[in-house]
Amino acid sequence: MQYILWFDRITKDDGATVGGKGANLGEMTKAKFPVPSGFVVTTKAFEKFLDDTHIREKIQEILQNTDVNNTEQLVEASNKIKSLIIAQDMPMEIKSELAESYDAFSVSGEVPEELRALISAGRTYALVAVRSSATAEDLPSASFAGQQATFLNVKGNKDLADSVKKCWASLYEPRAIFYRAKNNVSSSSIAVVVQRMISSEKSGVMFTINPANGEDNIIVEAVWGLGETIVQGEVEPDHYVVAKDGAFLDKKVGVKDRMRMRDYASDKTVEMPVPKELVNAQVLTDNELAKLAEYGLKLERHYGRSQDVEFAIQKGRIYIVQTRAVTTQSEKRDVKMEGKQLLKGMGASPGVAQGNVKIIKSMDDLNKVEQGDIMVTRMTSPDMVVAMSRSAGIVTNEGGVTSHAAIVSREMGIPAIVGTGSATQLLKDGDIVTLDAYNGVVYEGSVAVAKPHVETVTAKTHTKVKVNLVFPQMLEVAGRADGVGLLRIEHMIAKNGIHPSKLVREGRMEDYIKILVDGIRPIAQAFEGKPVWVRTLDARSDEFRNLEGGEDEPHESNPMIGWHGIRRSLDEPELLEAEFKAIKQLHDEGLANIGVMLPFVISVEEFEKARSIANKVGLYADLGIMVETPAAALYVERFCKHGIKFVSFGSNDLTQMTLAIDRNNERISQLFSEMHPAMKKLFSYVIKVCKKYGVETSICGEGPSNNPKLVEFLIREGIDSLSVEVDALDKVRQQVAGLEG
């Protein structure tokens, strides 16, 4: 078959063909996990559908003319594209293969023997679940939770074909378009999973690490009925904590008053009240918990990293229906606050936030949420992602740490408290509240936060441990970090919503300078006496296209190696001049700890041109470069001779450029390794040369945040500092102290 792949023919490396979900289902099937059988309608089918119907260009035109930050435009564009897809006929070759596969599936060995004769005679068909499986989902850094569609209890060839088309159309749900834009995913295709339907009496989600506080335990949440109830956060699930040695550590039985079930009379999914005797009853038995924990550990070992697992239980048998990497991992904080407590829930996405309450009772209320508000709702849904991105914090009545609200909030870095029970009743629009999302408490008014006590290593290390920062609200780490190894300005610009080129074209350079000064100042102040390295603008052409004024951005075939970094800054020197003026203004205010780092530099000539622009505006700050290409690494001695003060490895890009691997390509992502011998040789060479000239060396890619072997290697080679993601700061400092001790 050209357009269908059965699970047993798929591995985790086939993501480009079957999407993230399909690849993991195939991988688990091959590894003999209890996965319900099924097949995938591949991305090749979707691409043929677009080509045969000649709608690809129409879709691109609609997207290019849509501002994703404008909710009305976003919804209108989504409706146009989905209607366009649904209105087209499925190509006959795809429809024929789909029907043939479904017929074979319906009489498979998983159907009871007594039903096979009826099935083969055409009097009934197997019930299946039809799930979207996009190529840009279940990635290591973003789950894209709930962004595409799922259809349960699908039966018959016509319903199956219609469901597949609806899954294709769901690639362009407003939430999916927005989420891709915010995660800088420029292109995505979609496959469709067709899987035997599990009419579960129990279901849930398991994490093999606690994503809310980083504790290395297994977290299981469970509800009655089908899994949509827990994923959507519609009830308070049971919450279990199991140690990895099998010991049961904690149990909280939730109030589960609603569930989704299969109606055996109609074979449809229906929502119904949970029987009274089960509302407050424990869902999982001890044996089921132990077996789930065993599966979780096996999956973690198989994939080599923490897993987010969905399961279903039917007639006592456990099925694994999905797994993916845990995309966020926070650390525990001992936050102390004093004030009037209004509500208590579960801290699902850690952090502290203050703002005005906006109660969201329906989708019509989403436009009420303005930048910095506290969004309060019964539960979030994927359609709320646009409004969630504007909020400073989120509070829900229902849901657990595995719900959509929790996963997406953690990925967005937005503090969230779930399962409060009555937030929408007790809080009112306009109330000022403070969220302690470490401990799940909502306080009345603005409450001061005592400096957190961190139960980790606090000893000074010879190798400095710095942080990568984006927003000022992350400043709680200032007392524990040795500085900022990378301060990105792109998010300050995106938050403002206007393309900086538009500001310069309109003679509003001062507005651009103010955006940067206001964004950098609080960080430089918090890190007084410690270095703060600000990276000049490094936005790819596809990242700012959706900003106001971004419609003139060029369309590049591969923006990742295109017109960005210093090469763009020198082509648009007014922007670079504004950035240097902003830093000069901060120096004049006494914030002399700010240095400037130039991205994507490949020649000394670029460095000298940038320095001349800095000198032109009177800025004589320390200048450094990012080492993101083999050219910069091999050329580093010339940079040292020309007076650089600092180099920082951009290990993501350097690995990509050295190994010729597109890190967004699932087909070859397993080859991506910062510990490749060629990478180790480049690291060693740059560190050795920089030591000779007294130039500080650092690294600010994702590598040191999640690769202990890389940390050990770099320290052994003599690197001066490591700059890590905020949630990895204490873990890496502890490792460094151990290695140096």
C-alpha atoms as one frame of an Amber mdcrd trajectory, in Angstrom:
protein
   0.000   0.000   0.000   1.166   3.550  -0.755  -0.764   5.490   1.869  -1.254
   3.106   4.817   1.290   1.783   7.332   0.370  -0.722  10.043   1.813  -0.154
  13.510   4.125  -3.172  13.305   5.880  -1.577  10.304   6.589   1.723  12.093
   9.412   2.892  14.393  10.059   6.094  16.333  12.183   7.350  13.416   9.205
   7.483  11.030   7.760  10.720  12.399   7.947  12.512   9.044   5.662   9.838
   7.556   3.301   9.006  10.409   3.582  12.003  12.770   4.716  12.013  16.386
   1.812  10.005  17.781   1.970   7.383  15.022   5.726   6.966  15.382   5.443
   6.288  19.103   2.559   3.838  18.657   4.594   1.911  16.089   7.687   1.944
  18.288   5.729   0.640  21.278   4.078  -2.066  19.159   7.478  -3.317  18.008
   8.696  -3.267  21.615   5.728  -5.465  22.671   3.922  -2.926  24.859   0.137
  -3.497  25.158  -0.886  -1.112  22.371  -4.310  -1.545  20.710  -3.719  -2.591
  17.103  -4.091  -0.172  14.230  -2.649   1.565  11.202  -1.726   5.068  10.079
  -2.941   7.025   7.062   0.419   8.605   6.270   1.417  12.177   5.536   1.881
  11.064   1.928  -1.904  10.706   1.736  -2.463  14.220   3.046   0.100  15.700
   0.649  -1.546  13.881  -2.287  -4.930  15.197  -1.151  -3.603  18.781  -1.163
  -1.978  18.357  -4.566  -4.871  16.579  -6.274  -7.402  19.114  -5.025  -5.127
  22.100  -5.810  -5.833  23.783  -2.471  -2.302  23.991  -1.054  -1.641  27.488
  -2.436  -5.042  28.722  -1.249  -4.256  27.555   2.284  -0.841  29.242   2.262
  -2.372  32.484   1.000  -4.934  32.496   3.812  -2.257  31.830   6.444   0.116
  34.489   5.119  -2.638  37.106   5.401  -3.557  36.171   8.983  -2.345  37.848
  12.174  -2.356  34.956  14.656  -2.523  37.402  17.579  -5.840  38.722  16.261
  -8.432  36.220  17.474 -11.090  37.193  14.931  -8.669  36.885  12.012  -7.379
  33.584  13.347 -10.842  32.030  13.690 -11.920  33.316  10.265  -8.805  31.881
   8.599  -9.277  28.550  10.357 -12.911  28.262   9.282 -12.035  29.051   5.661
  -9.289  26.432   5.519 -11.265  23.709   7.296 -14.293  24.277   5.073 -12.038
  24.126   2.035 -10.614  20.751   3.117 -13.944  19.185   4.136 -15.534  20.216
   0.823 -13.000  18.252  -1.256 -13.375  14.601  -2.267 -10.784  12.196  -0.946
  -8.687  10.797  -3.847  -9.953   7.364  -4.856  -6.567   5.657  -4.299  -6.547
   6.779  -0.649 -10.208   5.963  -0.090  -9.704   2.468  -1.541  -6.679   1.674
   0.652  -8.465   3.047   3.708 -11.497   0.835   3.117  -9.344  -2.237   2.430
  -7.338  -1.698   5.621 -10.445  -1.111   7.683 -12.029  -4.307   6.330  -8.923
  -6.285   7.249  -8.786  -4.593  10.635 -12.417  -5.371  11.335 -11.901  -9.124
  11.000  -8.551  -9.230  12.811  -7.771 -11.637  15.601  -8.699  -9.008  18.184
 -12.400  -9.420  17.336 -14.145 -12.294  19.163 -14.480 -15.424  16.989 -18.284
 -15.444  17.132 -18.436 -11.964  15.582 -16.113 -12.559  12.658 -18.713 -14.132
  10.384 -21.053 -11.204  10.937 -18.251  -8.702  10.353 -17.006 -10.334   7.180
 -20.574 -10.464   5.900 -20.690  -6.693   6.193 -23.323  -6.531   8.888 -21.101
  -4.772  11.379 -17.697  -3.130  11.580 -15.101  -2.676  14.271 -15.254   0.450
  16.383 -12.126   2.549  16.006 -10.572   5.677  17.442  -9.359   8.122  14.783
  -6.616  10.454  15.987  -4.621  13.174  14.311  -0.852  12.682  14.290   0.920
  15.830  13.127   4.621  15.889  12.263   5.085  18.874  14.596   3.662  17.286
  17.749   5.063  15.253  20.629   8.416  16.995  20.135  10.981  17.068  22.983
  10.334  20.773  23.591   6.608  21.096  22.838   3.829  18.519  23.104   1.245
  20.462  21.058  -1.218  18.980  23.546  -4.771  18.888  22.221  -4.033  20.927
  19.121  -5.548  18.498  16.606  -8.717  16.413  16.587  -9.664  12.970  17.918
 -12.828  11.028  17.055 -13.932   8.101  19.196 -16.284   5.189  18.446 -16.065
   5.644  14.682 -17.844   2.885  12.741 -18.234   2.157   9.038 -16.332   3.192
   5.911 -18.146   6.494   5.382 -17.723   7.668   8.984 -14.083   6.605   8.875
 -13.337   8.530   5.665 -15.161  11.594   7.004 -13.221  11.395  10.279  -9.905
  11.216   8.417 -10.781  14.389   6.490 -11.813  16.110   9.716  -8.459  15.158
  11.222  -6.701  16.665   8.200  -8.753  19.832   8.625  -7.863  19.987  12.335
  -4.259  20.787  11.370  -5.724  24.272  10.872  -7.722  24.683  14.061  -7.177
  28.220  15.443  -5.319  26.770  18.423  -3.042  24.689  16.149  -2.186  27.598
  13.832  -1.431  29.810  16.828   0.571  27.157  18.688   2.772  26.453  15.657
   3.431  30.158  15.200   4.380  30.615  18.854   6.672  27.581  18.769   8.317
  28.757  15.538   7.189  25.737  13.523   7.120  27.001   9.947   5.636  23.888
   8.322   3.752  20.801   9.410   2.013  17.873   7.796  -0.418  15.432   9.306
  -1.041  11.709   9.432  -4.082   9.973  10.925  -4.020   7.076  13.396  -6.815
   4.484  13.104  -6.781   2.297  16.195  -9.016  -0.327  17.753 -11.342   1.457
  20.150 -10.876   0.658  23.827 -14.184   1.143  25.617 -12.408   1.845  28.860
 -13.996   1.694  32.283 -10.941   3.555  33.644  -8.345   5.774  32.005  -5.677
   8.257  32.828  -2.250   9.786  32.357   1.101   8.837  33.872   4.311  10.891
  34.077   7.584   9.140  34.885   8.807  12.318  36.575   6.794  14.938  38.444
   6.616  17.759  35.859   5.489  20.309  38.446   8.437  19.981  40.840  11.012
  17.717  39.201  10.817  14.950  41.813  11.925  11.635  40.321   8.715   9.750
  41.083   5.915   8.346  38.949   2.738  10.446  38.899  -0.520   8.757  37.897
  -3.901  10.454  37.523  -7.044   8.493  36.719 -10.780   8.911  36.119 -13.750
   6.725  35.288 -14.576   6.137  31.630 -12.794   7.412  28.530  -9.617   9.476
  28.675 -10.967  12.689  27.175 -12.392  13.588  30.586  -8.985  13.733  32.259
  -7.120  15.322  29.345  -9.674  18.118  29.126  -9.475  18.632  32.898 -13.212
  18.253  33.368 -13.090  16.647  36.814 -10.718  16.372  39.741  -8.910  13.076
  39.044  -7.412  10.654  41.523  -3.747  11.572  42.035  -1.209   8.883  42.925
   2.544   9.121  43.561   4.625   5.955  43.209   8.370   5.717  43.891  10.484
   4.135  41.181  11.285   1.283  43.544   7.551   0.483  43.608   6.627   2.019
  46.968   3.300   3.907  47.124   4.104   7.411  48.404   0.884   9.403  48.200
  -2.746   9.141  47.182  -5.460  11.752  46.795  -8.885  10.525  45.701 -10.624
  13.140  43.576 -14.266  14.053  43.113 -15.186  12.539  39.740 -18.817  13.402
  39.062 -18.841  13.126  35.238 -17.465  10.655  32.735 -17.538   9.754  29.059
 -18.542   6.217  28.085 -19.515   4.196  25.046 -23.275   3.847  24.689 -23.586
   0.222  23.604 -27.028   0.809  22.063 -25.810   3.468  19.624 -22.045   2.895
  19.713 -21.627   6.622  20.329 -19.635   8.423  22.993 -21.911   9.918  25.633
 -21.273  12.029  28.720 -23.041  10.903  31.859 -22.957  11.354  35.627 -20.745
   8.963  37.562 -22.757   6.601  39.826 -22.919   8.104  43.320 -20.996   5.248
  44.901 -18.042   5.877  42.535 -17.809   9.690  42.727 -15.474   9.586  45.727
 -14.193   6.047  45.194 -10.609   5.172  44.295 -10.308   4.441  40.573  -7.184
   2.280  40.388  -6.417  -0.839  42.390  -2.976  -1.316  43.935  -2.226  -4.009
  41.346  -3.169  -1.689  38.487  -0.967   1.069  39.913   1.970  -1.308  40.257
   1.551  -2.566  36.694   1.279   0.973  35.329   4.433   2.018  37.177   6.212
  -0.995  35.674   5.142   0.058  32.162   6.213   3.633  32.874   9.718   2.574
  33.906  10.050   0.320  30.854   8.994   3.161  28.540  11.404   5.581  30.204
  14.269   3.114  29.768  13.244   2.367  26.187  13.160   6.031  25.118  15.984
   7.183  27.360  14.035  10.066  28.884  10.988  10.807  31.046   7.652   9.928
  29.458   4.093  11.288  29.437   1.889   8.208  28.983  -1.848   7.835  28.331
  -3.525   4.561  29.349  -6.935   2.893  29.211  -8.250  -0.072  31.208 -10.978
  -2.347  29.848 -12.138  -5.467  31.677  -9.060  -5.346  33.886  -6.560  -5.154
  31.016  -4.246  -2.155  30.733  -3.614  -0.633  27.297  -1.025   2.037  26.470
  -2.629   4.359  23.920   0.041   7.055  23.682   3.462   8.074  24.980   5.627
  11.126  24.376   8.550  12.888  25.980   7.898  15.054  29.043   8.398  18.537
  27.584   8.897  20.477  30.809  10.522  19.695  34.133  10.461  22.180  36.982
  12.208  22.204  40.322  10.724  22.414  43.808  10.779  25.800  45.535  10.061
  26.539  49.170   8.094  29.746  48.543   6.828  31.568  51.621   4.026  34.146
  51.433   1.860  35.807  54.039  -1.633  36.966  53.207  -5.281  36.014  53.106
  -5.740  32.696  51.321  -8.765  32.658  49.041  -8.410  29.269  47.363  -6.321
  26.121  47.483  -5.708  23.840  44.533  -2.846  21.958  42.968   0.235  23.732
  41.657   0.399  22.438  38.094   2.824  24.907  36.512   5.197  26.469  39.046
   5.766  30.166  39.578   4.312  33.275  41.192   1.987  35.701  39.412  -0.098
  38.751  40.265  -2.808  40.429  38.247  -6.458  41.249  37.678  -8.896  38.347
  37.573 -10.796  37.710  34.332 -13.523  35.081  34.633 -13.942  32.995  31.460
 -17.309  31.242  31.348 -17.441  30.652  27.596 -15.346  31.109  24.474 -17.050
  34.497  23.986 -15.243  35.777  27.097 -11.713  35.128  25.809 -11.275  38.648
  24.431 -11.588  39.941  28.015  -8.125  38.574  28.808  -5.482  41.273  28.427
  -1.728  41.061  28.851  -0.901  40.316  32.487  -4.376  39.218  33.635  -5.115
  36.155  35.750  -7.328  33.884  33.654  -9.902  32.009  35.766 -12.079  29.312
  34.214 -13.788  26.014  34.970 -11.247  24.252  32.785  -9.110  25.250  29.841
  -9.398  23.783  26.384  -6.967  23.871  23.447  -9.068  26.649  21.911  -8.060
  28.928  24.787  -4.328  28.866  24.000  -4.345  32.349  22.428  -5.834  33.905
  25.573  -3.650  31.751  27.831  -0.556  33.212  26.169  -1.649  36.727  27.215
  -2.253  35.833  30.841   0.172  36.126  33.736  -1.365  33.133  35.501  -4.179
  30.594  35.210  -6.609  29.187  37.793  -9.123  26.426  37.064 -11.931  24.821
  39.043 -11.114  21.355  37.753  -8.314  19.246  36.327  -5.040  17.767  37.531
  -1.320  18.085  36.792  -1.789  16.006  33.638  -4.614  18.094  32.161  -4.356
  20.298  29.080  -4.182  23.419  31.254  -1.248  22.008  33.189   0.799  20.759
  30.227   0.380  23.862  28.070   0.915  26.243  31.013   4.200  24.535  31.846
   5.334  24.755  28.225   4.432  28.442  28.110   6.065  29.144  31.471   2.791
  30.483  32.903   2.049  29.772  36.596  -1.102  27.662  36.891  -3.215  26.307
  39.743  -5.762  23.618  38.891  -8.480  21.780  40.785  -9.543  24.614  43.103
 -13.182  23.531  42.879 -14.766  26.977  43.067 -12.479  29.658  41.582 -15.114
  30.908  39.131 -17.628  31.306  41.991 -15.385  32.883  44.629 -13.345  35.230
  42.440 -14.779  38.216  40.562 -13.697  40.151  37.483 -11.230  42.853  38.478
 -10.108  41.229  41.736  -6.373  41.540  42.272  -4.892  38.223  43.341  -1.474
  36.624  43.782  -0.842  33.039  42.709   1.630  30.807  44.495   1.612  28.061
  41.891   4.383  26.182  43.694   2.010  25.367  46.522  -1.330  25.841  44.751
  -2.563  28.844  46.772  -4.483  31.919  45.558  -4.019  34.985  47.807  -6.106
  38.119  48.033  -4.442  41.265  46.654  -0.763  41.798  45.970   1.300  39.629
  48.278   5.056  39.921  48.666   7.078  36.793  48.103   9.789  35.887  50.561
  13.033  34.790  48.974  12.626  31.085  48.222  14.648  28.592  50.166  16.263
  26.246  47.701  17.014  22.757  48.975  19.997  22.269  46.693  23.740  22.887
  46.609  24.540  26.543  47.361  28.344  26.297  47.441  30.306  28.442  45.030
  31.808  26.609  42.095  34.910  27.418  40.100  32.942  26.954  36.883  30.253
  29.636  36.887  26.657  28.481  36.471  24.557  31.113  34.737  21.060  31.143
  33.292  19.404  31.773  29.945  16.620  34.320  30.436  13.679  35.535  28.417
  11.332  37.415  30.741  11.839  39.508  33.903   9.337  37.344  35.808  12.046
  34.683  36.048  14.158  36.882  38.318  13.720  34.693  41.386  16.870  32.873
  40.199  19.075  35.993  40.433  20.377  35.126  43.869  21.378  31.606  42.851
  22.851  32.136  39.388  26.305  33.536  38.606  24.934  35.785  35.901  22.993
  35.647  32.639  24.831  33.845  29.875  22.114  34.586  27.308  19.417  37.246
  27.449  17.146  36.975  24.426  15.452  40.158  23.221  13.174  38.492  20.644
  10.452  37.741  23.197  10.417  41.361  24.399   9.759  42.379  20.815   7.121
  39.713  20.206   5.303  40.725  23.391   5.054  44.273  22.037   3.466  42.922
  18.841   5.079  45.314  16.341   7.905  44.372  14.001  10.985  46.473  14.897
  11.609  47.198  11.199   8.194  48.858  11.057   9.109  51.065  14.018  12.357
  52.129  12.349  10.676  52.703   8.958   8.151  54.982  10.634  10.831  56.969
  12.449   9.969  55.411  15.809  13.421  54.186  16.772  12.916  55.597  20.272
   9.955  53.245  20.731  12.184  50.282  19.893  14.864  51.532  22.274  12.272
  51.894  25.058  11.003  48.324  24.554  14.534  47.032  25.008  15.471  49.310
  27.908  12.295  48.413  29.813  12.863  44.714  29.189  16.583  44.547  29.994
  16.716  46.989  32.933  15.017  44.846  35.630  17.194  41.870  34.729  20.435
  43.877  34.840  19.358  45.376  38.182  18.522  41.991  39.674  21.922  40.640
  38.622  23.875  43.666  39.853  27.553  42.791  40.106  27.129  39.775  37.832
  27.526  39.697  34.045  24.451  39.907  31.825  25.140  39.044  28.183  22.468
  40.476  25.877  22.254  38.866  22.458  21.418  41.251  19.630  18.392  40.481
  17.477  18.386  36.924  16.115  14.896  36.404  14.705  14.516  34.206  11.646
  12.356  35.514   8.820   9.520  33.123   9.699   9.393  34.112  13.373   8.284
  37.755  13.094   6.026  37.441  10.049   2.908  37.497  12.214   3.813  40.716
  13.984   2.260  43.993  12.876   4.424  45.115   9.971   5.857  41.649   9.385
   4.111  41.016   6.088   7.248  42.059   4.177   9.381  39.327   5.721  11.005
  37.226   2.968   9.923  33.632   2.403  13.072  31.533   2.710  13.310  27.824
   1.942  15.349  27.255   5.118  15.135  30.235   7.488  17.262  28.463  10.100
  20.376  28.985   7.970  19.132  32.126   6.286  18.835  35.854   6.883  19.158
  36.259  10.647  21.692  37.087  13.338  24.512  39.503  12.588  24.089  39.121
   8.819  20.617  40.626   9.047  21.649  43.232  11.623  24.359  44.558   9.303
  21.870  44.732   6.425  19.508  46.708   8.690  22.025  48.755  10.704  19.343
  51.060  12.102  18.023  48.137  14.170  21.462  47.248  15.482  22.124  50.904
  16.238  18.905  51.084  18.275  19.915  47.987  20.236  23.331  49.481  21.005
  21.701  52.785  22.029  19.426  50.923  24.446  22.416  49.266  26.115  24.329
  52.566  26.207  21.375  54.187  27.976  21.454  51.412  30.585  25.225  51.819
  30.988  24.653  55.522  31.549  22.188  54.577  34.298  25.013  52.717  36.029
  24.213  49.200  34.804  27.705  48.470  33.538  27.308  44.719  33.982  25.660
  44.410  30.546  27.736  42.955  27.717  26.729  42.399  24.096  26.821  39.090
  22.266  26.628  38.931  18.450  24.787  35.915  16.998  25.555  33.832  13.918
  28.905  35.535  13.262  31.147  33.789  10.725  33.849  36.418  10.047  35.958
  39.035  11.822  34.730  41.570   9.273  31.185  41.179  10.645  32.464  41.658
  14.178  34.407  44.819  13.224  31.409  46.330  11.402  29.227  45.735  14.445
  31.850  47.239  16.770  32.089  50.345  14.605  28.308  50.851  14.896  28.571
  50.457  18.677  31.393  52.984  18.844  29.405  55.353  16.629  26.686  55.614
  19.299  29.230  55.838  22.109  28.880  52.299  23.399  32.198  50.783  24.468
  30.859  47.654  26.119  32.457  44.230  26.221  31.590  42.441  22.985  31.346
  38.683  22.548  30.220  36.266  19.877  28.087  33.160  19.622  29.937  30.132
  18.276  27.135  28.526  16.291  28.901  27.455  13.107  32.104  25.535  12.327
  33.350  28.753  10.674  33.155  30.656  13.977  34.801  27.786  15.867  37.685
  27.304  13.432  38.145  31.080  13.057  38.075  31.782  16.805  41.753  32.782
  17.144  41.262  35.688  14.751  38.262  36.829  16.777  40.376  36.679  19.941
  43.096  38.788  18.320  40.449  41.381  17.397  39.383  41.861  21.003  36.350
  39.721  21.787  35.804  39.306  25.536  33.422  36.354  25.562  32.332  33.386
  23.452  29.286  31.232  23.994  28.647  27.974  22.219  25.188  27.838  20.673
  25.371  24.065  20.864  22.028  23.412  19.139  23.029  25.242  15.978  26.690
  24.225  16.133  25.708  20.544  16.267  23.217  21.034  13.460  25.765  22.782
  11.227  28.629  20.411  12.017  26.705  17.174  11.512  24.480  18.500   8.682
  21.365  17.547  10.636  18.107  19.493  10.601  17.185  19.186  14.275  13.485
  19.594  13.403  13.539  16.587  11.073  12.179  13.615  13.025  13.593  11.178
  10.469  17.203  11.978  11.411  16.830  13.524  14.859  18.326  10.424  16.499
  21.678  11.347  14.871  21.782  14.704  16.682  24.473  14.466  19.375  26.543
  17.168  21.038  28.923  14.395  22.092  29.837  13.429  18.525  33.663  13.281
  18.199  33.621  16.215  15.760  31.664  18.318  18.240  34.021  17.428  21.093
  36.957  18.441  18.914  35.400  21.848  18.178  34.540  22.454  21.846  38.068
  21.564  22.918  39.728  23.714  20.262  37.701  26.844  21.037  38.216  26.517
  24.815  41.977  25.992  24.375  42.407  29.001  22.061  40.273  31.288  24.234
  42.266  30.365  27.360  45.421  31.396  25.519  43.954  34.890  24.956  42.107
  35.276  28.271  38.657  35.159  26.629  35.839  33.705  28.740  34.110  30.616
  27.334  30.536  29.576  27.975  27.689  27.549  26.459  24.030  28.547  26.218
  22.424  25.811  24.128  20.066  23.223  25.612  22.891  20.690  25.997  24.122
  21.448  29.529  20.543  21.687  30.820  19.767  18.058  30.068  22.997  16.241
  29.189  25.180  15.486  32.256  27.840  13.844  30.079  28.269  17.084  28.113
  28.630  19.058  31.365  31.297  16.641  32.588  33.198  16.873  29.290  33.136
  20.685  29.142  34.316  21.065  32.741  37.139  18.640  32.084  38.131  20.747
  29.056  38.199  23.885  31.207  35.129  25.864  30.121  34.645  28.974  32.286
  30.860  28.924  32.634  27.683  27.075  31.744  24.450  28.926  31.007  21.382
  26.744  31.497  17.600  26.939  31.421  16.051  28.254  34.636  14.515  24.936
  35.681  17.888  23.162  35.352  19.955  25.699  37.335  20.151  23.889  40.663
  20.491  20.443  39.126  23.470  21.567  37.011  25.057  23.492  39.899  24.846
  20.366  42.020  26.534  18.332  39.289  29.273  20.937  38.816  29.969  21.062
  42.561  30.229  17.290  42.625  32.614  17.189  39.661  34.824  19.931  41.086
  34.755  18.522  44.606
